[in-house]
Amino acid sequence: MEGRDLVRAGRFGEAESNAEHEEHLSLYPDRPYPTHAWAMTIDLATCIGCNACVSACQSENNVPVVGRDQVLRGREMHWLRIDRYYEGSEDDPTTVFQPVPCMQCELAPCETVCPVTATTHSDEGLNDMVYNRCVGTKYCSNNCPYKVRRYNFFGYSVDDVFGLDMKAPSVRLLHNPDVTVRTYGVMEKCSYCVQRISYARIEAKKEERPIRDGEVMTACQAACPTRAITFGDKNDPTSQVAKKRAERRNYALLEELNTKPRTTYLASLGNPNPEIEG
């Protein structure tokens, strides 16, 4: 981790995490979010690194499969990656898995460098992408400290790149109709499954009620077998995500950069049996 506090792990009874979060000065003015403030927490103690969230995100958001050759060239397209950290001896290491989606920063470094305002900030705190405005400068990717933005080098979803006629009706059924199919030359990233947020908002408006806690469930959250991912409105103090963010184990990745991520983590906390640990 090169001296950076990227992943935090401990044992039951130890100091779980930093209970007090340091406040950093910023040139950005504070922005209010009077309606919803969507946020996500990921519990590192229950994540088993199964990659179910990655597969669900790929299917839900029409993320193309680029193939081994393109991945080896650094052209992977997954909106969500699983980082692995090891502790202990090389013969018997302890592994901690850390899913890393877009952090949805409130003070997003990517937004200030886009020359065409293709990456914008919503009134609910989402770091949105306007695909038809993006010209692929990659400035946002260079300015992102989390490296979670992906550049679409080829028209994987529209061109005949895998020996398939991507425009055939049967092949078009592979795509989720609620999500834009991106073409080549644009940046893309995790959107907190904004299409699901919009659907819940429409349903709540039709029934003249507020959006309920748990009504919006991202694809990665729905697929997680250990329920390590929690998503919701942090403006609601009774929501599950607000309660998770209030725990002592909660921390933000690279918090010292003052990007104020909406995605935070709960430190991994183990409780091994001393009789069988050896």
Phi, psi and omega in degrees: 000357175055042177079000179264147185271067186282311180235138183241132182215145179201192179242157182301131181101340176276172176294115187295317184192186176281112183291329180253125179266129182289135177271132181248143176285151182215148174280345179280139173285149177294137182247126180281150176232084188289335183265274180241151174225091186289139183210163181222142171237146179234120182273109181289343180286336183250348178291130181249006177067034185280346179071012175298324180295323179295316180295319180295318179297319181295318181288318184293321190252018176055041177281123185287152171272118188265344178093162186298318183298317181289326177295319178296337176273006180079026184247035178295152185243358182302132177283346183224130179236158178248110175274145181239136178232142186238147178220143180103196183285159179291335180285326182217071183279157171263132185250136173240128180259140181226103174292136182232097170267189170298135183282350182050057185295140173287325174250072190284123178294334183290330186288329186282344186253354181286121184286345183240013179054043177282334175253119187232170182247127182274169179289349178252011174089008179276142175269093189275158174240128174257097190295320183284359175257341184290136178247008172070038178288338183068010177301320182296320180294320179294329183268357181274118181287345183264349178053056182244005179263143184239139178258128182275097184290326184227164177278065185303325187269352185234338183260166179274075185258345181239022182078012179247147172277096186294349179262358178293144182304321182292325181284327180296339177292348177293338188269147172282117184293346181275355184236135179299135174271113185283150174258181183286156175089012180235158173271146176214162185192179177301137181243013188058028183049058186300335178295327177286325175297317179296320179297315180295323179295318179295315180296320179293323179293321179296325181267003176055057180211162175285162176290128182281152175295131182089353180289326176265119180231119179290163182297318180295322179294317182294329184270347185292119183286341182254004180055042180284341185255130177236135182226144178172196183262112182285348174291338179271108184295343179268356181288156180296322182291325177293321178293321178295319181292339180275351180290156180295332183284349187288134175208161180255144179287129182051049183299333183293344178280351176061036175275348179053065181294143172279340175265122179234172185235151170256124184302144179291131183230113181258158178219067185289150177284118182297337181286333182244001184296321182285000000 
